[in-house]
Amino acid sequence: MEAEKIIIGITHGDINGIGYEVMLKTLADNRMLETFVPVIYGSSKVAAYHRKNLDIQGLNLNVVNSIEEINLKRVNIVNCVDDEIKVELGTSTEEAGKAALIALERATEDLQSGALQALVTAPINKKNIQSGTFKFPGHTEYLEQKFGSTTPALMMLVNDVMRVAVVTGHIPVNNIVAELTEKLIVDKLTVLNASLKKDFNIDRPRIAVLGLNPHAGDEGVIGNEENTVIIPAMKKAEAQGIVCAGPYPADGFFGAGNFSRFDAVLAMYHDQGLIAFKTVSMDTGVNYTAGLPVIRTSPDHGTAYDIAGKNLASEESFRQALYLAYDVYQNRKWNEEISANPLKTEQRFERGGRVE
């Protein structure tokens, strides 16, 4: 019996960055087709330009107009961008922003309909993609608005040695304290705990929580948010059965390698967690959006305009993003199956000190 074909959508991101380079290098390995069916949302003309410029051999794209036309044994590209679009390597252009948004919207529609089992997004330029329909600081917030529920989406960076999630994401540093509420921390801990169980098959996750201030506030000497916001939130989460420890001073926590003792780390803001993560894993890390009914991953780097078109970009992070999307799909499927068919418990009675 043939194994289920898992279809993973891939948005091309900013056409002037390294998105096509990392996509095409990854998909030139035909072994990828043994695991899933890749469907790029973008432009066959732009793909051909990058393939020729980078001299990528052994990759033939099946060009289609819609998801219904894909070939399950090929690397497919849904042509959804005007063929007259111009590539300007290493440059942010309005045209590239429009092309990135068109591809994202088409892929999101197919993800919403169930035609795709997961979505992997190549890097966008967060400024040139802004429009009347995209007023978000990034993919995470866009997808939260499209698919979110009562709990917030959660940005989680994943590699083979650590998982780092953030309470506040793409916001200015001077807004962090105002955004950092007890409820938000509890919500993020709840989403993180559930994702570790459902998406990563960890039965009883252990989560490390970082403090906000230097030295985690030094008992109120360098700030009091730990005492007034973070610790009360952790106590509420613990009352719900979530295993969390801290708050830890971020510098010593990462410097001493204490992250290896936990299944995930919850940082208070973007750079607090991501600087440590990317220092360890710039080429292999994956950005995962937890807390959504759909699966979305991306490489943990940006458009890298400075090296665009120079055949210098590593495709490893993009490759790992594809693998993680596949793994999360399989983990969710397994969890659904065991939830649908739980083991029945046998009723037992005590009689005269004996259990029957």
C-alpha positions in Angstrom: 0.0 0.0 0.0 1.4 3.4 -1.1 2.2 5.8 1.8 0.2 8.9 2.1 1.5 11.8 0.1 2.0 14.9 2.2 1.8 18.1 0.2 3.8 21.0 1.6 3.4 24.5 0.2 6.4 26.8 -0.1 6.0 30.6 -0.6 8.8 32.2 -2.6 9.2 35.2 -0.3 11.2 38.2 -1.6 12.4 37.4 -5.1 15.5 39.7 -4.7 16.8 37.9 -1.7 18.1 34.3 -1.1 14.7 32.7 -1.0 14.9 31.0 -4.4 18.5 30.1 -3.9 17.8 28.1 -0.7 14.6 26.6 -2.1 16.1 25.4 -5.4 19.3 24.1 -3.8 17.2 22.1 -1.3 14.7 20.7 -3.9 17.4 19.8 -6.4 18.0 16.8 -4.1 15.5 14.3 -5.5 15.4 12.4 -2.2 13.0 15.1 -1.0 10.3 13.7 -3.2 10.4 10.4 -1.2 9.1 12.2 1.8 6.6 14.8 0.6 5.3 16.7 -2.4 6.8 20.2 -2.7 4.6 23.0 -4.2 6.2 26.4 -4.7 4.0 29.4 -4.9 5.7 32.0 -7.0 6.9 32.5 -10.6 8.3 30.0 -13.0 10.1 32.9 -14.8 11.8 34.1 -11.6 12.7 30.5 -10.6 14.3 30.0 -14.0 16.3 33.2 -13.6 17.7 32.1 -10.2 18.3 28.5 -11.4 20.3 29.8 -14.4 22.2 32.4 -12.3 23.2 29.8 -9.7 23.8 27.0 -12.3 21.6 24.6 -10.3 21.5 21.3 -12.1 19.1 18.3 -12.0 15.9 20.2 -11.0 12.9 20.4 -13.4 9.8 22.2 -12.1 6.3 21.1 -13.0 4.6 24.5 -13.8 0.9 24.6 -12.9 -1.8 27.3 -12.4 -3.5 25.8 -9.4 -3.0 23.1 -6.7 -5.5 20.8 -8.5 -3.0 20.4 -11.3 0.1 19.3 -9.4 2.1 16.1 -10.1 2.6 14.1 -6.9 6.0 12.8 -8.2 7.5 16.2 -9.2 8.6 19.5 -7.7 5.7 21.8 -8.6 5.4 25.5 -8.9 2.1 27.3 -8.9 2.5 30.3 -11.2 0.7 33.0 -9.4 2.9 36.1 -10.1 3.0 38.2 -13.2 5.6 36.9 -15.7 6.7 40.4 -16.4 8.1 40.8 -12.9 11.7 42.0 -12.7 14.4 40.5 -10.5 16.8 43.1 -8.9 19.1 41.1 -6.8 20.0 42.5 -3.4 17.4 45.3 -3.7 14.2 46.0 -1.8 11.5 46.9 -4.4 7.8 47.5 -4.2 7.3 44.9 -7.0 9.0 42.2 -4.9 6.8 43.0 -1.9 3.7 42.6 -4.0 5.0 39.3 -5.4 5.7 38.0 -1.9 2.2 38.9 -0.7 0.4 37.3 -3.8 2.3 34.0 -3.2 1.5 34.1 0.5 -2.2 34.8 0.0 -2.5 32.0 -2.6 -0.7 29.5 -0.4 -2.7 30.5 2.6 -6.0 29.9 0.7 -4.9 26.4 -0.2 -3.7 25.8 3.4 -7.1 26.9 4.7 -9.0 24.6 2.3 -6.9 21.6 3.3 -5.2 21.2 0.0 -1.9 21.6 1.8 -0.8 19.8 4.9 1.8 22.4 5.9 3.3 25.6 4.8 7.0 26.7 4.6 7.7 30.4 4.0 10.8 31.8 2.5 12.0 35.1 3.9 10.1 38.3 3.2 11.1 42.0 3.5 8.8 43.2 6.3 8.7 46.7 4.9 8.1 46.2 1.2 5.4 43.7 1.8 3.2 46.2 3.7 0.0 47.0 1.9 -3.7 47.5 2.4 -4.2 43.8 3.1 -0.8 43.1 4.9 -0.3 45.4 7.9 1.6 42.9 10.1 5.2 42.9 11.4 5.7 39.3 10.1 4.3 36.0 9.0 3.5 35.0 12.6 1.0 37.8 13.1 -0.5 37.4 9.6 -1.2 33.7 10.2 -2.5 34.4 13.7 -5.1 36.7 12.2 -6.0 34.1 9.5 -6.1 31.0 11.7 -5.8 32.1 15.3 -8.2 31.1 18.1 -8.6 32.4 21.7 -5.0 31.8 22.5 -2.2 33.7 20.7 0.2 32.3 18.2 3.7 31.6 19.5 7.0 32.2 17.7 9.3 29.2 18.5 12.8 28.7 17.2 13.8 25.1 16.9 17.1 23.2 16.4 18.5 19.9 17.5 19.7 21.2 20.9 17.1 23.8 22.0 13.7 25.3 21.5 13.2 29.0 22.3 9.8 30.7 22.3 9.1 34.4 22.9 6.4 36.1 24.9 6.6 39.4 22.9 7.7 39.1 19.3 8.0 41.8 16.6 7.4 44.9 18.7 9.7 47.8 19.5 11.9 47.4 22.6 10.3 50.4 24.4 6.9 48.7 24.2 8.0 45.4 25.8 7.2 46.3 29.5 3.7 47.6 28.6 2.9 44.4 26.6 4.3 42.0 29.2 1.3 41.1 31.2 0.6 38.2 33.6 -2.2 36.9 31.2 0.0 37.1 28.2 2.8 35.0 29.9 0.2 32.4 31.0 -1.3 32.2 27.5 2.2 31.7 26.0 3.1 29.1 28.5 -0.2 27.3 27.8 0.4 27.4 24.0 4.0 26.3 24.4 3.2 23.4 26.7 0.4 22.2 24.4 2.7 22.4 21.3 5.5 20.5 23.0 3.0 17.7 23.7 1.1 17.6 20.4 3.7 18.8 17.9 6.9 17.3 19.4 5.5 14.3 21.3 6.9 15.3 24.7 4.7 13.8 27.4 5.6 16.1 30.3 7.4 19.1 29.0 9.8 21.1 31.2 9.9 24.8 30.4 12.5 27.3 31.6 11.3 30.9 31.9 13.7 33.8 31.6 13.5 37.0 33.6 13.1 40.4 31.9 15.7 42.4 33.7 19.5 41.9 34.1 20.1 39.2 36.7 16.4 38.5 36.7 15.9 41.7 38.7 18.2 40.7 41.6 15.2 40.4 43.9 13.9 43.8 42.9 17.1 45.8 42.9 17.3 46.0 39.1 13.6 45.9 38.3 10.5 44.3 39.7 8.7 42.7 36.8 9.9 39.3 37.9 8.1 39.6 41.2 5.0 41.4 40.0 4.3 39.8 36.6 6.5 36.8 35.7 6.5 34.8 39.0 2.7 35.2 39.5 2.1 34.1 35.9 4.3 31.0 36.5 2.3 30.1 39.6 -0.9 30.3 37.6 0.6 28.1 34.9 1.9 25.6 37.5 -1.7 25.4 39.0 -2.8 24.3 35.5 -0.3 21.5 35.5 2.4 23.2 33.4 6.0 22.4 34.6 8.0 25.6 34.5 11.1 26.9 36.4 12.7 30.3 36.8 12.8 33.1 36.1 16.4 32.7 35.1 18.9 35.5 34.2 19.2 35.1 30.4 23.0 35.6 30.1 24.0 33.0 32.7 21.3 30.6 31.7 22.5 30.4 28.1 26.2 30.9 29.0 26.2 27.9 31.3 24.3 25.7 28.8 21.3 25.2 31.2 19.0 25.1 28.2 20.0 21.5 27.8 18.1 20.6 30.9 14.8 21.8 29.5 12.5 20.9 26.6 11.9 24.6 25.8 12.8 28.1 26.9 10.4 31.0 27.1 12.1 34.3 26.6 10.4 37.6 27.4 11.2 39.4 24.2 12.5 38.7 20.7 16.3 39.4 20.9 16.6 37.9 24.4 15.9 34.5 23.1 16.9 34.7 19.4 20.4 36.1 19.9 21.4 33.0 21.9 19.6 30.7 19.5 21.1 32.1 16.3 24.6 32.2 17.8 24.3 28.4 18.3 22.3 27.6 15.2 22.2 30.2 12.4 22.5 27.7 9.6 20.2 25.0 10.9 17.5 26.7 13.0 13.9 26.7 12.1 11.2 29.3 12.9 8.0 27.4 13.9 4.6 29.0 14.6 3.0 27.2 17.4 -0.6 27.6 18.6 -2.3 27.4 15.2 -4.5 24.6 13.7 -2.2 24.7 10.6 1.5 24.0 10.4 3.9 26.7 9.3 7.7 26.8 9.5 10.4 28.9 7.9 14.2 29.2 7.9 15.5 31.3 10.8 17.2 33.9 8.5 16.1 36.9 6.5 16.4 37.9 2.9 20.2 38.4 3.1 20.3 40.9 0.3 24.1 41.2 0.7 24.7 37.7 -0.6 21.7 37.4 -2.9 22.6 35.7 -6.2 26.2 35.0 -5.2 25.7 31.3 -4.5 26.9 31.8 -0.9 23.7 31.1 1.0 23.4 27.8 3.0 20.2 25.9 2.3 20.4 23.9 5.5 17.9 26.0 7.5 15.4 25.8 4.7 15.9 22.0 4.5 15.3 21.7 8.2 12.2 23.8 7.9 10.8 21.3 5.4 11.7 18.4 7.6 10.2 20.0 10.7 6.9 20.7 8.9 6.7 17.0 7.9 7.6 15.8 11.4 5.0 18.0 13.1 2.3 16.8 10.7 3.2 13.2 11.5 3.2 13.9 15.3 -0.2 15.6 15.1 -1.6 12.8 13.1 -0.3 10.2 15.6 -1.8 12.2 18.5 -5.2 12.4 16.8 -5.2 8.7 16.2 -4.4 7.8 19.8 -6.9 10.4 21.1 -9.6 8.9 18.8 -8.9 5.4 20.1 -7.9 5.7 23.8 -7.3 2.5 25.8 -10.3 1.6 27.8 -9.9 1.5 31.5 -11.3 -1.5 33.3 -13.6 -0.8 36.2 -12.2 -2.1 39.5 -14.0 -2.5 42.8 -12.7 -3.0 46.3 -14.3 -5.8 48.4 -13.1 -6.9 51.8 -9.7 -5.3 51.2 -9.3 -7.0 47.8 -9.4 -5.3 44.4 -11.5 -7.1 41.8 
